[in-house]
Amino acid sequence: MKFIPPELVDMIADYHDYDKYCKPAHKLLLKDILDNIKDMSEIMPTINPVLVWQCWGPGAKHLENMVGLYDDYEADMAHFDYEGGGWYN
């Protein structure tokens, strides 16, 4: 086979059609990102890029390690309950 059939060339060329194959998915991703930026702007007047990276970006994967980290905090601190007295009474 010396030449590629025109049908195959058309299929390959069609696959590289950005508007048809990539744009819809990119549009959805962009909408989610813009929604996140809007949500962030409702929380803080100035959006710090480092904070965005840590909380919403690739750094957010480190937050998973903190889930449940302080669940037993109250039980751990029970032996420090104040029983009255002290120098300020």
C-alpha positions as CSV (number, residue, x, y, z in Angstrom):
1,M,0.0,0.0,0.0
2,K,1.8,3.1,-1.3
3,F,-0.9,5.7,-0.3
4,I,-3.2,6.0,2.6
5,P,-6.9,5.7,1.6
6,P,-8.7,9.1,1.6
7,E,-11.3,7.8,4.1
8,L,-8.6,7.1,6.6
9,V,-7.0,10.5,6.0
10,D,-10.5,12.1,6.6
11,M,-10.9,10.1,9.9
12,I,-7.5,11.2,11.2
13,A,-8.2,14.8,10.2
14,D,-11.6,14.7,11.9
15,Y,-10.0,13.3,15.1
16,H,-7.9,16.5,15.3
17,D,-11.0,18.7,15.2
18,Y,-10.6,20.6,18.5
19,D,-14.1,22.1,18.4
20,K,-15.7,18.7,18.0
21,Y,-13.7,16.6,20.4
22,C,-11.8,18.7,22.9
23,K,-13.7,22.0,23.3
24,P,-16.8,20.5,25.1
25,A,-14.6,18.8,27.8
26,H,-12.4,21.8,28.2
27,K,-15.4,24.1,28.5
28,L,-16.8,22.0,31.3
29,L,-13.4,22.0,33.1
30,L,-13.2,25.8,32.7
31,K,-16.7,26.3,34.0
32,D,-15.8,24.3,37.2
33,I,-12.6,26.4,37.6
34,L,-14.5,29.6,37.2
35,D,-17.1,28.5,39.7
36,N,-14.3,27.6,42.2
37,I,-12.8,31.1,41.7
38,K,-16.2,32.7,42.3
39,D,-16.6,30.6,45.5
40,M,-13.2,31.6,46.7
41,S,-13.9,35.3,46.1
42,E,-16.9,35.0,48.3
43,I,-14.7,33.8,51.2
44,M,-11.8,36.1,50.8
45,P,-11.3,39.5,49.2
46,T,-7.8,38.8,47.9
47,I,-7.1,35.3,46.6
48,N,-3.6,34.1,47.5
49,P,-2.2,31.8,44.8
50,V,-0.4,29.7,47.4
51,L,-3.6,29.1,49.3
52,V,-5.4,28.2,46.1
53,W,-2.7,25.7,45.3
54,Q,-2.9,24.2,48.7
55,C,-6.7,24.0,49.0
56,W,-8.0,23.7,45.5
57,G,-5.0,22.8,43.4
58,P,-2.5,19.9,43.3
59,G,-1.6,20.6,47.0
60,A,-5.1,19.6,48.1
61,K,-4.0,16.0,48.0
62,H,-2.1,16.6,51.2
63,L,-5.3,17.7,52.9
64,E,-6.6,14.1,52.7
65,N,-3.9,13.2,55.3
66,M,-5.5,15.7,57.8
67,V,-9.0,14.2,57.6
68,G,-9.9,12.9,61.1
69,L,-6.6,14.2,62.5
70,Y,-8.4,16.1,65.3
71,D,-11.4,13.8,65.8
72,D,-10.1,12.7,69.2
73,Y,-8.9,16.1,70.3
74,E,-11.5,16.5,73.1
75,A,-10.7,13.1,74.5
76,D,-7.0,13.7,74.4
77,M,-7.4,17.0,76.2
78,A,-9.8,15.7,78.9
79,H,-7.0,15.3,81.5
80,F,-6.3,19.1,81.3
81,D,-9.8,20.1,82.5
82,Y,-9.7,23.1,84.7
83,E,-10.9,22.3,88.2
84,G,-10.9,25.7,89.7
85,G,-8.5,27.6,92.0
86,G,-5.3,28.9,90.7
87,W,-3.6,32.2,90.9
88,Y,-6.3,34.3,89.2
89,N,-9.1,33.6,91.7
